[in-house]
């Protein structure tokens, strides 16, 4: 185990297996060999391929549970005056929620930020450049008034191919006077120019006295990559009411209670991966081609005759899958597989005999799997995996080959996958409800990881 750890020892695991897991009928494993990128100023993951087919890097300037989409200039408001060209839009959770984690991420805050006396949620958006450096941030607001802690959380961004429309799938944990219904929803997102963008400055910190004096110094690259607050305005396009007094318009409720994966199918329809196991279950997402192309959903009203989803298919998951495997991302199409690539997760703590070291679930394992477009069933899949922690042995850019030089973080929550060029795939994930990282895999490495076939096709 590495000698220097950022978190408490109970927030790491030194073995991926511990007799856990059944995917493929084999013991879970650490994703090794893999390179930990400690110097993000000198190198970016795609530059390492094909020599290094697995790498992990910290994402500076973000909170946790990040979701990425690639963007281009037509998707952004004019006049942002960015320091560098933007390449990605990222959502993250910026509000500290796990009291048992000693988190010293300056991009995470103890309170839900509200610098304008308006109700806000706990989700934020950031613009990143091609090297994953933060250009600027905005807290996601609502044309209604979703407010307070645990609202619009665990958001996943979705971009429609050949369109500038951005969709925003989010969980509303608490009912409020503006959005009455709790659950998992999808709505378009508007980005506009901020009337008064702020200058770059360190993130506010609520610590005072001795705690403030013990606060660690800013990482040497953080000033360069942390970005500016209030650079643009991000607004969910649903409204709390219309002239007829109807509530919750401009959004579609999804079927999963949370963590559903929205699948943009090749035939132009939209499906939702609701359950992975024991039945891989898909429901329709009743968005019309016009709504997908324009993002105009203002006439939708959840409480007044909205279009309902329908169950599409429920195929058997592999026999070796635990019934507790859940979806993690919006699956992406991979032409070389002639299938969608998805990620599932399972956590093994807390148990009756072991509460774990977190306020919520921990001991996470990830499963990569592909989905057949016609059958909407699992085709190939990996064993259960944990990702080597950024604190694994060594300094700078170092390759980790064996488990005796590595640990896994207790909470690793994958939120999105996206492709960069012909052979590079990125997976963004949250660490310990505190910070964010990016896993980069080559196409060939993913193919190797998908070592099992579904025995119940």
C-alpha positions in Angstrom: 0.0 0.0 0.0 1.3 3.5 -0.8 2.8 5.3 2.2 1.2 8.7 1.6 -2.6 8.8 1.4 -4.9 11.8 0.9 -7.9 10.3 2.7 -8.2 8.1 5.8 -7.0 4.6 5.4 -10.6 3.3 5.6 -11.4 5.1 2.3 -9.1 2.8 0.3 -9.0 -0.9 -0.6 -5.8 -2.7 -1.1 -7.4 -5.7 -2.9 -10.0 -5.6 -5.6 -11.4 -9.1 -4.8 -12.0 -9.8 -1.1 -14.2 -12.7 -2.4 -16.6 -10.2 -3.9 -18.5 -10.1 -7.1 -19.5 -12.7 -9.7 -19.4 -11.0 -13.1 -17.9 -13.6 -15.5 -17.5 -16.0 -12.6 -14.1 -14.6 -11.7 -12.7 -12.4 -9.0 -12.9 -8.6 -9.4 -9.6 -7.0 -10.4 -7.8 -3.7 -10.3 -7.6 -2.1 -13.8 -3.8 -2.7 -14.2 -1.4 -1.9 -15.8 -2.4 1.7 -15.9 -0.5 5.0 -15.7 -1.2 7.7 -13.1 -0.7 11.1 -14.6 0.7 13.4 -11.9 1.9 16.2 -14.2 -1.0 17.3 -16.3 0.8 20.4 -17.5 3.3 18.4 -19.6 1.1 15.7 -21.1 -2.5 14.8 -21.9 -3.9 11.2 -22.1 -4.4 11.0 -25.8 -0.7 11.8 -26.4 0.3 8.5 -24.7 -1.6 6.2 -27.1 -0.9 3.6 -28.3 2.1 3.1 -26.0 0.0 3.6 -22.9 -3.5 2.2 -23.3 -4.7 3.1 -19.8 -4.2 6.3 -17.8 -5.9 8.2 -15.0 -5.6 11.9 -14.2 -7.1 14.3 -11.7 -9.6 16.9 -13.0 -8.7 20.2 -11.4 -11.4 22.8 -10.6 -14.3 20.3 -10.4 -16.2 18.9 -7.5 -17.3 15.3 -7.8 -19.4 13.0 -10.1 -18.5 14.8 -13.4 -20.5 14.2 -16.7 -18.8 15.3 -20.0 -20.0 16.1 -23.5 -17.8 17.4 -26.3 -18.9 20.9 -27.5 -18.2 23.3 -30.3 -18.5 27.1 -30.7 -22.1 27.0 -32.0 -23.3 25.5 -28.7 -22.0 28.5 -26.7 -23.2 32.1 -26.4 -21.1 34.7 -28.2 -18.8 37.0 -26.4 -17.6 34.7 -23.6 -14.0 35.9 -24.0 -12.4 32.6 -23.1 -8.7 32.2 -22.4 -8.5 29.2 -24.6 -10.8 27.4 -27.1 -13.4 25.2 -25.3 -13.7 21.5 -26.0 -15.9 20.1 -23.3 -18.9 21.0 -21.1 -18.9 19.3 -17.7 -21.5 19.0 -14.9 -20.4 18.3 -11.4 -21.7 18.4 -7.8 -20.0 21.2 -5.9 -21.6 20.8 -2.5 -19.9 18.7 0.2 -22.3 15.9 1.3 -20.2 13.1 2.8 -19.4 14.1 6.4 -17.1 11.1 6.9 -14.7 12.1 4.2 -11.9 14.5 4.9 -12.2 16.5 1.7 -9.7 19.3 1.0 -10.8 20.0 -2.6 -11.0 23.8 -3.0 -13.7 23.4 -5.7 -16.0 21.8 -3.2 -18.1 23.9 -0.8 -19.8 23.3 2.5 -22.9 25.2 1.6 -25.0 25.5 -1.5 -23.7 28.6 -3.2 -26.1 31.4 -3.9 -24.5 34.8 -4.6 -27.7 36.4 -5.9 -30.4 35.5 -3.3 -32.0 33.2 -5.9 -32.8 29.6 -5.2 -30.2 27.3 -6.7 -29.3 23.6 -6.8 -26.1 21.7 -6.1 -25.1 21.1 -9.7 -22.5 23.3 -11.6 -21.3 23.4 -15.2 -17.8 24.1 -16.3 -16.2 24.7 -19.7 -12.9 22.8 -20.2 -10.3 23.1 -23.0 -8.7 20.3 -25.0 -6.2 19.6 -22.2 -9.0 19.4 -19.6 -8.2 22.8 -18.0 -11.1 24.7 -16.5 -12.1 27.9 -18.4 -15.1 28.9 -16.3 -18.1 27.8 -14.3 -21.7 28.5 -13.7 -24.2 27.1 -11.1 -27.2 25.5 -12.8 -30.4 27.5 -12.1 -34.0 26.9 -13.0 -36.6 28.9 -14.8 -38.7 27.5 -12.0 -37.0 27.6 -8.6 -35.5 24.2 -7.8 -33.7 25.2 -4.6 -31.7 24.0 -1.7 -29.5 21.0 -0.9 -29.9 17.7 -2.8 -31.8 19.1 -5.7 -30.8 18.7 -9.3 -28.1 16.3 -8.2 -26.1 13.6 -10.1 -26.8 15.3 -13.4 -25.8 13.7 -16.7 -25.3 15.7 -19.8 -26.5 14.5 -23.2 -25.8 15.9 -26.7 -27.9 15.0 -29.7 -25.7 14.2 -32.7 -25.6 16.9 -35.4 -27.5 19.3 -33.0 -26.5 22.1 -30.7 -29.2 21.1 -28.2 -28.0 20.0 -24.7 -30.2 17.8 -22.5 -29.8 17.6 -18.8 -30.9 14.4 -17.0 -31.0 15.0 -13.2 -32.4 13.7 -10.0 -34.7 15.9 -7.9 -34.3 14.5 -4.4 -36.8 16.8 -2.6 -40.2 18.1 -3.6 -40.4 21.9 -3.5 -42.9 24.6 -4.3 -41.6 24.9 -7.8 -41.1 21.3 -8.9 -43.6 19.2 -7.0 -42.5 15.8 -8.1 -39.4 13.9 -7.0 -37.6 11.6 -9.3 -35.4 11.4 -12.4 -36.1 13.9 -15.2 -34.7 15.2 -18.5 -34.9 18.8 -19.7 -33.1 21.0 -22.2 -30.4 23.3 -20.9 -29.8 27.0 -21.9 -26.4 28.6 -21.9 -26.3 32.4 -22.0 -23.6 35.0 -21.5 -23.3 36.3 -17.9 -23.9 40.1 -17.7 -21.0 40.5 -15.3 -18.5 37.6 -15.4 -16.2 37.6 -12.4 -12.4 37.6 -12.6 -10.5 34.5 -11.8 -10.1 34.0 -8.1 -9.6 31.2 -5.6 -12.8 29.3 -4.6 -14.3 30.6 -1.4 -13.5 28.5 1.7 -15.6 28.5 4.9 -12.8 27.4 7.2 -11.5 29.9 9.8 -9.0 30.1 12.6 -6.7 27.1 13.1 -8.5 25.1 10.3 -7.8 27.8 7.8 -4.1 28.0 8.8 -3.8 24.2 8.3 -5.5 24.5 4.8 -3.2 22.9 2.2 -1.6 25.2 -0.4 -3.2 25.3 -3.8 -1.8 22.7 -6.2 0.8 24.3 -8.4 -1.3 23.9 -11.5 -4.6 24.7 -9.9 -4.4 28.5 -10.5 -4.0 27.7 -14.2 -6.8 25.2 -14.5 -9.4 26.1 -11.8 -11.3 28.5 -14.1 -13.6 31.5 -13.4 -16.9 31.5 -11.5 -19.9 33.2 -13.1 -18.5 33.2 -16.6 -21.8 32.2 -18.2 -25.4 31.4 -17.1 -26.8 27.9 -17.2 -30.6 27.5 -16.9 -32.8 24.5 -17.0 -35.6 25.2 -19.5 -38.5 23.9 -17.5 -40.8 26.3 -15.7 -42.7 26.1 -12.4 -46.0 27.2 -13.8 -47.8 28.6 -16.8 -50.6 31.1 -17.2 -53.1 28.3 -16.6 -51.5 27.4 -13.3 -50.1 24.1 -14.5 -46.8 23.0 -12.9 -43.6 21.3 -13.9 -43.8 22.0 -17.7 -40.9 21.7 -20.2 -39.5 18.4 -18.9 -40.0 14.6 -19.2 -40.0 12.3 -16.3 -37.8 9.2 -16.8 -38.6 5.8 -15.6 -35.6 5.0 -13.4 -35.6 6.5 -10.0 -32.1 7.7 -10.7 -29.0 6.6 -12.8 -31.0 5.7 -15.9 -29.0 5.7 -19.1 -30.6 7.6 -22.1 -29.8 5.8 -25.3 -30.0 7.8 -28.6 -30.8 4.9 -31.0 -29.7 4.6 -34.6 -33.3 4.8 -35.8 -33.8 8.2 -34.2 -35.8 7.0 -31.2 -34.8 7.4 -27.6 -34.7 4.6 -25.0 -33.8 4.5 -21.3 -31.7 1.7 -19.7 -33.7 1.4 -16.5 -32.3 -1.9 -15.0 -29.2 -3.8 -15.9 -29.8 -7.0 -13.9 -31.3 -9.5 -13.4 -33.3 -8.3 -16.5 -31.7 -5.7 -18.7 -34.8 -3.5 -19.1 -35.4 -0.6 -21.5 -38.3 1.8 -21.6 -39.1 4.4 -24.2 -38.3 8.1 -23.7 -41.2 9.9 -25.5 -39.3 12.7 -27.1 -40.3 13.6 -30.6 -37.7 14.2 -33.4 -38.6 17.9 -33.3 -38.0 18.1 -29.5 -34.7 16.3 -29.9 -33.6 18.7 -32.7 -34.8 22.0 -31.1 -35.1 21.3 -27.4 -38.5 22.9 -27.4 -40.5 21.1 -24.7 -42.5 24.0 -23.3 -45.9 22.4 -23.9 -45.0 19.3 -21.8 -46.7 19.2 -18.4 -46.0 16.3 -16.0 -49.3 16.6 -14.2 -51.5 17.3 -17.2 -51.5 14.5 -19.8 -47.8 14.2 -20.6 -46.8 11.4 -23.0 -46.0 8.3 -20.9 -43.1 6.0 -21.4 -43.7 2.4 -22.5 -41.7 -0.7 -21.7 -39.7 -1.9 -24.7 -37.7 -5.0 -23.9 -36.5 -6.9 -20.8 -33.8 -9.3 -21.8 -31.9 -11.6 -19.4 -28.6 -10.3 -18.1 -25.6 -12.7 -17.9 -26.2 -15.3 -15.2 -23.0 -14.2 -13.4 -24.3 -10.6 -12.9 -25.3 -9.6 -9.5 -28.9 -8.4 -9.2 -27.4 -5.2 -7.6 -25.6 -4.0 -10.8 -26.9 -0.6 -11.8 -26.4 1.7 -14.8 -23.8 4.5 -14.6 -23.7 6.4 -17.9 -25.6 7.4 -21.0 -24.4 4.6 -23.3 -22.4 5.6 -26.4 -22.4 4.0 -29.9 -19.1 2.4 -30.9 -19.0 1.6 -34.6 -16.2 -1.0 -34.3 -18.4 -3.0 -31.9 -21.6 -2.4 -33.8 -23.0 -1.9 -30.3 -23.4 0.6 -27.6 -20.8 0.8 -24.8 -22.1 1.1 -21.3 -20.8 1.0 -17.8 -22.5 -0.5 -14.7 -21.6 -0.3 -11.1 -22.2 -2.2 -7.8 -21.2 -1.3 -4.3 -20.6 -3.9 -1.5 -20.8 -1.7 1.5 -22.6 -1.1 3.8 -23.5 -4.6 5.0 -25.0 -5.8 8.3 -21.6 -6.9 9.5 -19.7 -3.9 8.1 -21.1 -0.4 7.8 -18.1 0.9 5.9 -16.3 4.2 6.4 -18.7 6.4 4.4 -22.0 8.0 5.0 -23.3 6.3 1.9 -22.5 3.3 -0.2 -18.8 2.3 -0.9 -16.6 -0.5 -2.1 -17.5 0.2 -5.7 -16.8 -2.0 -8.7 -17.3 -1.1 -12.4 -18.4 -3.4 -15.3 -18.0 -2.4 -18.9 -20.5 -4.0 -21.3 -21.9 -3.6 -24.8 -25.6 -3.5 -25.8 -27.0 -4.9 -29.0 -29.0 -2.3 -30.8 -31.7 -4.6 -32.2 -32.2 -6.8 -29.1 -31.4 -4.2 -26.5 -29.5 -6.9 -24.5 -26.0 -7.3 -23.1 -23.7 -8.8 -25.6 -20.2 -8.7 -24.1 -18.9 -7.6 -20.7 -15.9 -7.3 -18.4 -15.2 -8.6 -15.0 -15.8 -6.3 -12.1 -13.1 -3.7 -11.9 -11.8 -1.1 -9.4 -9.7 1.8 -10.7 -6.2 2.4 -9.2 -6.3 5.5 -7.0 -4.4 8.7 -7.8 -2.6 8.0 -4.6 -1.1 4.7 -5.8 2.7 4.4 -5.3 5.1 6.9 -6.9 5.3 10.5 -7.9 4.8 12.3 -11.2 3.7 10.2 -14.2 4.1 6.6 -13.1 2.9 3.3 -14.4 1.3 0.9 -11.9 1.6 -2.8 -12.8 0.8 -4.7 -9.7 -1.7 -4.5 -6.8 1.0 -4.3 -4.2 1.8 -0.8 -5.4 -1.8 0.3 -5.7 -5.0 1.0 -3.9 -8.6 1.7 -5.0 -10.7 4.5 -3.7 -13.7 3.3 -1.8 -16.1 5.4 -3.8 -15.6 5.5 -7.6 -18.7 6.7 -9.4 -18.5 6.7 -13.3 -20.8 9.4 -14.8 -20.0 9.6 -18.5 -18.1 8.2 -21.4 -17.0 10.0 -24.6 -14.8 9.4 -27.6 -11.8 11.5 -28.7 -10.6 10.6 -32.2 -10.4 7.1 -33.6 -8.9 5.2 -30.7 -9.3 7.2 -27.5 -12.2 6.8 -25.0 -12.5 8.8 -21.8 -14.6 7.9 -18.7 -15.2 10.6 -16.1 -15.8 9.6 -12.5 -16.2 10.9 -9.0 -13.8 10.0 -6.1 -15.0 9.7 -2.5 -17.7 12.3 -2.9 -14.9 14.8 -3.1 -13.1 15.1 -6.4 -13.1 14.1 -10.0 -10.8 12.0 -12.3 -10.6 10.9 -15.9 -9.9 7.4 -17.0 -8.6 7.0 -20.6 -8.6 3.7 -22.4 -7.7 2.8 -25.9 -10.1 1.0 -28.2 -7.9 -2.1 -28.1 -7.8 -2.1 -24.3 -11.6 -1.9 -24.1 -11.8 -4.8 -26.5 -9.5 -6.9 -24.2 -11.6 -6.0 -21.1 -14.8 -7.2 -22.7 -13.7 -10.8 -22.2 -17.0 -12.5 -21.6 -20.1 -13.1 -23.7 -23.7 -13.1 -22.4 -24.7 -16.7 -21.8 -28.4 -15.6 -22.0 -28.5 -13.6 -25.3 
